[in-house]
């Protein structure tokens, strides 16, 4: 059995822990800086175990030493964007949190595979890649998979078919610049253009891009966590079971799609070692232009990071 640690016990983190426990992958550590929060949620989840039937241990803690020996670490720690807060404000705060988290991962779980969830996701994934120095195989972000499952759900509703029949693909940054790909989105292998008119597909693409904001506007406070946690666990499943699934993820690029030194959402093959291969697919000129715009948006955020990469004090 694996040891999996989830950093952050908010809605996304706690939902992820629940799904992980129910998937029976291994023992789980849920860590948060708020005293009592991870302990209380872990206790609640353990009391559900006899009913659901998962024989795994869930430990809530405020002590990073408890993640020691983790095979997989999932980073959900950070704040959500609040009214009046700019994206730069969010980046500044979450980058500082991420720096501390990564120092502790390096100390206590140096052989782990790290999955990032904290927003702004592609930029934070890049920061984790740089801070941990674990390499591109062992650091990647949950982004395109979430966007793709949102696209798939909208297509299924519009076509009126089972969600099991939909395969969707979304590339690019996890934000307004994402690039849904209708020609790689199918119903049992049949392109959605055979089922839906161009105008409808365009509407679903736009809704996918704004899907996270749509949920935020409906909730009034907070953001999505059911679908994000499901996407995280799908990635963990591919790692634990070494399934070789091809899933869109935010990965460090070294020339793929013509981009270098940033993390961006592209299809990747996942297995026991993390990212086994980055998949390059054919794009239309229009889609490549959109992906280039997404790359520029992510790179702009990366340039605003106060990395301090060579400052090793954060490891102490």
C-alpha positions in Angstrom: 0.0 0.0 0.0 1.1 3.5 -0.7 1.4 6.4 1.7 -0.3 9.6 0.3 -0.1 13.0 1.9 -2.5 15.8 1.2 -1.3 19.3 2.2 -4.3 21.5 3.0 -7.5 20.4 4.7 -10.0 22.8 3.1 -12.8 21.6 0.8 -10.6 20.4 -2.0 -8.1 18.7 0.4 -10.7 17.0 2.6 -12.8 15.9 -0.5 -9.6 14.4 -2.0 -8.8 12.5 1.2 -12.3 11.1 1.3 -12.1 9.9 -2.4 -8.6 8.5 -1.8 -9.8 6.6 1.3 -12.7 5.2 -0.6 -10.4 4.1 -3.4 -8.3 2.2 -0.9 -4.9 3.2 -2.3 -3.2 3.3 1.0 -2.7 5.2 4.2 -3.3 9.0 4.1 -2.0 12.0 6.0 -4.0 15.2 5.9 -1.9 18.2 6.9 -3.0 21.8 7.6 -1.6 24.7 9.6 -4.9 25.3 11.4 -4.8 23.5 14.7 -7.6 20.8 15.0 -8.9 21.2 11.5 -7.2 18.2 9.8 -7.5 16.2 13.0 -11.2 16.7 13.2 -11.8 15.9 9.6 -9.6 12.8 9.7 -11.5 11.5 12.8 -14.8 12.1 11.0 -13.6 10.2 7.9 -12.2 7.3 10.0 -15.6 7.0 11.7 -17.2 6.5 8.3 -14.8 3.7 7.4 -16.8 0.8 9.0 -19.8 1.8 6.9 -18.0 2.4 3.6 -15.5 -0.4 4.1 -12.1 1.2 3.6 -9.4 -0.3 5.8 -6.9 2.6 5.5 -5.5 4.9 8.2 -6.2 8.6 7.9 -4.1 10.8 10.1 -4.8 14.5 10.6 -1.8 16.6 11.6 -0.2 20.0 11.8 3.3 18.5 11.8 5.2 18.1 8.5 7.2 15.2 10.0 4.1 13.0 9.6 4.4 13.1 5.8 7.8 11.3 6.0 8.1 8.5 3.5 5.1 9.6 1.4 5.0 8.1 -2.1 2.7 10.8 -3.4 2.1 14.4 -2.0 -0.8 16.5 -3.2 -0.6 20.2 -2.6 -3.9 22.0 -2.2 -2.7 24.5 0.4 -3.3 28.2 -0.3 -6.0 30.8 -0.3 -8.8 31.2 -2.8 -9.2 34.5 -4.7 -11.4 36.9 -2.8 -13.4 39.9 -3.9 -11.1 42.9 -4.5 -8.0 40.6 -4.7 -6.0 40.7 -8.0 -4.4 37.6 -9.5 -1.1 39.0 -8.6 -2.1 39.3 -5.0 -3.2 35.6 -5.1 0.0 34.6 -6.7 2.2 36.4 -4.2 0.5 34.8 -1.2 0.2 31.3 -2.6 3.8 31.3 -3.9 5.0 32.0 -0.3 2.9 29.2 1.1 4.1 26.9 -1.7 7.8 27.7 -0.9 7.3 26.6 2.7 5.5 23.5 1.7 8.2 22.5 -0.8 10.9 22.9 1.8 9.1 20.4 4.0 8.5 18.0 1.1 12.2 18.0 0.3 13.0 17.3 3.9 10.5 14.6 4.7 9.3 13.1 1.4 12.3 13.5 -1.0 11.3 10.5 -3.2 7.7 11.5 -3.6 5.7 12.3 -6.7 4.1 15.8 -6.2 0.7 16.8 -7.7 -0.2 20.5 -7.5 -3.7 21.9 -7.2 -3.1 25.3 -5.7 -4.0 28.3 -7.9 -2.8 29.9 -10.1 -2.1 26.3 -11.0 0.4 26.4 -13.9 2.5 29.0 -12.2 2.5 27.3 -8.8 3.4 24.0 -10.5 6.4 25.7 -12.1 7.3 27.0 -8.6 7.0 23.5 -7.1 9.2 22.2 -9.9 11.9 24.7 -9.2 11.7 24.6 -5.4 11.7 20.8 -5.1 14.2 20.2 -7.9 12.5 16.7 -8.2 12.5 16.8 -12.1 9.7 17.0 -14.6 8.6 13.4 -14.1 7.8 13.8 -10.5 6.1 17.2 -10.5 2.9 18.1 -12.3 -0.4 19.8 -11.9 -4.0 18.9 -12.0 -5.4 21.3 -14.5 -6.4 20.1 -18.0 -8.0 17.0 -16.5 -10.4 19.1 -14.5 -11.1 21.4 -17.5 -11.6 18.4 -19.7 -14.1 16.7 -17.4 -16.1 19.9 -17.3 -16.1 20.0 -21.1 -17.2 16.4 -21.1 -20.0 16.9 -18.7 -21.4 19.8 -20.8 -21.2 17.8 -24.0 -22.9 14.8 -22.4 -25.8 17.0 -21.2 -26.1 18.6 -24.7 -26.0 15.4 -26.7 -28.1 13.5 -24.1 -25.8 10.5 -23.8 -23.9 8.8 -21.0 -21.0 10.7 -19.6 -19.1 7.4 -19.9 -19.1 7.8 -23.7 -17.4 11.2 -23.7 -13.7 11.8 -24.1 -12.7 15.4 -24.0 -9.5 17.3 -24.3 -8.5 20.8 -23.0 -5.0 22.2 -23.2 -3.2 25.3 -22.1 -3.2 27.2 -18.8 -5.8 26.5 -16.1 -7.7 29.8 -16.5 -9.2 32.1 -19.0 -6.6 31.2 -21.6 -7.3 27.4 -21.7 -7.8 25.8 -25.1 -10.7 23.3 -25.4 -10.2 21.0 -28.5 -13.5 20.0 -30.1 -11.8 17.8 -32.7 -10.3 15.7 -30.0 -13.5 15.5 -28.1 -15.6 12.5 -29.0 -18.7 10.5 -28.2 -17.6 6.8 -28.3 -14.9 7.8 -30.8 -17.2 9.9 -33.0 -16.3 13.7 -33.2 -18.8 15.9 -31.4 -19.2 17.8 -34.7 -21.3 14.8 -35.8 -23.8 15.4 -33.0 -23.7 19.2 -32.4 -23.8 22.3 -34.7 -20.8 24.6 -34.7 -22.6 27.3 -32.7 -23.5 24.9 -29.9 -19.9 23.6 -29.7 -18.6 27.2 -29.5 -21.1 27.9 -26.6 -19.9 24.8 -24.8 -16.3 25.8 -25.3 -17.0 29.2 -23.8 -18.9 27.7 -20.9 -15.9 25.4 -20.2 -13.5 28.3 -20.1 -15.8 30.0 -17.5 -16.9 26.9 -15.7 -14.9 27.6 -12.5 -16.2 31.2 -12.4 -19.8 30.0 -12.9 -19.6 27.8 -9.8 -18.0 30.6 -7.8 -20.8 33.0 -8.8 -23.5 30.4 -7.8 -21.9 29.6 -4.5 -21.3 33.2 -3.6 -18.5 32.0 -1.2 -15.9 29.4 -2.0 -15.2 27.5 -5.2 -15.4 24.0 -6.7 -14.1 21.0 -4.9 -16.1 17.9 -6.0 -14.8 17.8 -9.5 -11.3 18.9 -8.6 -10.9 16.2 -6.1 -12.2 13.6 -8.6 -9.6 14.8 -11.1 -6.8 14.5 -8.5 -7.8 10.9 -7.6 -7.9 9.9 -11.3 -4.3 11.0 -11.5 -3.3 9.2 -8.3 -5.1 6.1 -9.7 -2.9 6.2 -12.8 0.2 6.4 -10.7 -0.7 3.8 -8.1 -1.9 1.3 -10.6 0.8 2.2 -13.2 -2.0 2.3 -15.8 -0.2 4.5 -18.4 -3.3 6.6 -18.8 -3.0 9.6 -21.1 -4.4 12.6 -19.3 -4.1 16.3 -19.7 -1.8 17.7 -17.0 0.3 20.8 -16.3 3.8 19.6 -17.0 7.2 21.2 -17.4 8.0 21.7 -21.0 11.4 21.4 -22.7 10.7 22.1 -26.3 7.4 20.3 -26.6 4.9 22.4 -28.7 7.8 24.8 -29.1 7.8 26.0 -25.5 10.5 25.9 -22.9 10.9 26.5 -19.2 7.3 26.7 -18.0 4.5 24.4 -17.0 1.4 24.2 -19.2 -1.5 21.9 -19.7 -0.8 19.2 -22.4 -1.6 15.5 -22.7 0.8 13.2 -20.8 1.1 9.5 -20.0 1.0 8.8 -16.3 2.4 5.8 -14.6 4.2 4.6 -11.4 7.1 7.1 -12.0 4.8 10.1 -12.7 5.0 11.7 -16.1 6.3 9.0 -18.4 5.8 10.9 -21.7 4.5 14.2 -22.9 2.2 13.7 -25.9 2.3 16.2 -28.8 -0.8 16.3 -30.9 -1.6 18.1 -34.1 -3.3 21.4 -33.7 -4.9 23.8 -36.2 -3.2 27.1 -36.8 -6.0 28.8 -34.8 -5.6 26.4 -31.9 -1.8 26.7 -31.9 -2.2 30.5 -31.8 -4.6 30.1 -28.8 -2.1 27.8 -27.1 0.7 30.3 -27.7 -1.5 33.0 -26.1 -2.1 30.7 -23.1 1.7 30.2 -22.9 2.3 33.9 -22.8 -0.3 34.4 -20.0 1.4 31.7 -17.9 4.9 33.0 -18.6 3.8 36.5 -17.6 2.8 35.1 -14.2 6.0 33.1 -13.9 8.0 36.3 -14.5 6.2 37.9 -11.4 7.3 35.1 -9.1 9.9 36.1 -6.5 11.5 32.7 -6.7 14.7 32.9 -4.7 15.5 29.5 -6.3 19.1 29.5 -5.1 18.2 30.6 -1.6 18.4 27.3 0.4 17.3 28.8 3.7 13.7 27.6 3.0 14.9 24.0 3.4 15.8 24.5 7.1 
